[in-house]
Amino acid sequence: MKLNRRASRRQRDVFETNRVARFSCLDRRDKMLMQALNPQSRGDRIMSAVFAEDGVRFQYPENWRLERDDNEEGWTATLQSPQTAFLMVCLRHDHPDPQQMADTALEALREEYSDLEADDCVDSLAGQPAVGHNIRFFSLDFTNTCWTRCCLTGSGTLLVMAQCNDLELELHEAVMKAICASLKLEDE
């Protein structure tokens, strides 16, 4: 919108305030995404830590805590943000069907959060076709966003699940997506 010369001072002030607010919002969101993806950005967003096992490799921020657990079928690596957001990577060596594994994860969440809403999703994960769900639910009076993606690898079936309450979504969504984008499946 362009103002003509006859616009009142108040109209010009309102126009300028709206223009600055609109661009500062976009600038802030773009800066956050660039910080999550750019290793030269702020120290708390540098994706310098690396996880690599069974041909599964990904980068994550050095201020996210990694916990790895073995189980009978494989392993689970859980990344915890400094707040409540987390991302879980699970590899099952017994090669269950990806759709079945994604549905099992959804049913486990549904048992905990009966009012959750979920949409089926077909996507890619580390360059492989993946299935999963985009999930929304309430917990402790907060709305939460969660997504699951599941694919086959040479070592087994891989499930990735990311979850964040919506108050932290703007802060952590780009980071969780950057972690997923860094995911590589390597030949052993």
N, C-alpha and C positions, 0 to 999 in steps of 0.2 A: 504494500500500500504506500502510495506516495502522497504527501500532503502538499496542497497548493499554498501559495503565499498568503492567502486570506485565512488560513486556519488559525484558530485562536491559540494563544500561548498554552492554555490548558490542554487543548487537543494535541499540540506538539509534545508536551510533557508526557501525556498518557501514551502517545505513540512511541516515544523514545523509551519509556519505562518498559512497555510490552516487548519492544524489539530487543532490548538488552536482556530481559528475563528469558525470552525464548532462546537466544543464542547462548546465554550462560548455561542453561539447562542442557543444551546439546553439547556444549563444550565440556561440561563436567562428565557426562556419560561417555563421550568419546575419549576423554583423558583416562577414565577408569579402565576402559577396554584396552587402551594402548598400554597403560601401566601393567595390566595383567599379562599382556602378550610380549612386552618389550623388556629384555633383560637389563637394559640400561636405566630402567625406571626405578622408583623408590625401592629401598631395601626390603620392605616387607612384602613386596609383590614379585621379587625376582624368582623365576622358575629355575632355580639352580640345583635343587635336590632331585635325585634320580632314583627311581625304583626299577629294577630289572630282575626278572626271574621267569623261568620256563618260557622264554621267548616273548614275554610281555614286558614292555618298557614304557615308562611315562615319566614326565617331569612334574614337579609340584613346588609350590612356594616353600622356601626354607623355614618360614614361621608356622607352617602347618605340621602337626604332629602325625607321624606314621606309626601305626601298630599293625603287625603282621601275625596272623594266627594260622596254624595248620589244622586241618581236619581230615577225616578219613578219605574224603573224595578229592582233596586238593588244598587250597589255601585262600585266605581272605586278607587283603590289605585295606585298612581303613585310614583315611586321611581326615583329620579333625582340624578345622579352622580355629583361630584364636577365639571365635565366638561359638555359635551353635551349628553352623553349616558343616556338613561332612560329605565325603565321597568315598564309596566303597567299591573295590575291585575284587571280584571273586573268580577264581579259576577252578573248574571241576574237571579232573582228569578222566572221569567216567563218561564224558561226552553226552550229557543229557541233551534232549532237543531244546534249542534256544527258546522257542515259543513256550514250551512247558516250564522252563526255568524262569522266564519272565513272568508267566502266570503264577507260579509258586511264590515269587517275591511279592506280587500284587496281592495274593490271598493272605500272605502273612501280614501285610500292612492293613488289609481290610479287617482282619481279626482284631487288630489294635485300634483302628479308626473306622468304625462302621459307617460313618457318613462320608467317606472319601469319594471323590469323583475321579474317574480315570478314562483316558482316551487311548485307544490302541495307536501305536506308532510304528512305522517302518522307516528306518534311517540307515546310516552307515556308521561303523565304529572301526577305526584304524583301517579304513579302506575296505572293510568287509560289510556285506549286507547284515543289518541288525534289526531285531524286533524289540518291542518294549512298550512302555506306557508313559504318558504324561499324566501326573497325578496331583491332585489338590485335596487338602484336608485341613481340619482344625485340630490344634493341640495347644493346651494351656492358653486358650483365648486368642491364639495367633493363627492366621492362615499360613499354610506351608505349601511349598512347591517341591515336587519330587519328580525325578524321571529315572526310568530304567532303560537300559539298552543291553541286548544280549546277542552274541554272535559265536560262531565256531572258529576255533583256531587249531593249529597243528597239535597243540598240547592239550586241548580240551575245550569246554564251553566257557566263555567269558561273560560275566555279568558285571555291568557298571551301574551303580545307583548313586544319584546325587540328591541331597535334600537340604533345604534351607527354609527358615521362616521368612515370610515376606517382608519383614522389617529389615532383614539383612540381605535380601535378594539383590538389590542394586549394588551392594558392596561385593558379594561373593559369586553371583551368577557368571560374570565374565571370567573369574578365576577358575570356576569349575568347568566351564566350557573350554578354557585354555588347557587345563589338565587333560580333558578328553581329546582335544585336538593334538596334543603331544603324544598320545597313545600310539605305540608302534608294535606290530607283531613281527618278531624276528624269527628266522629259521634257526633251529638249534644245531 
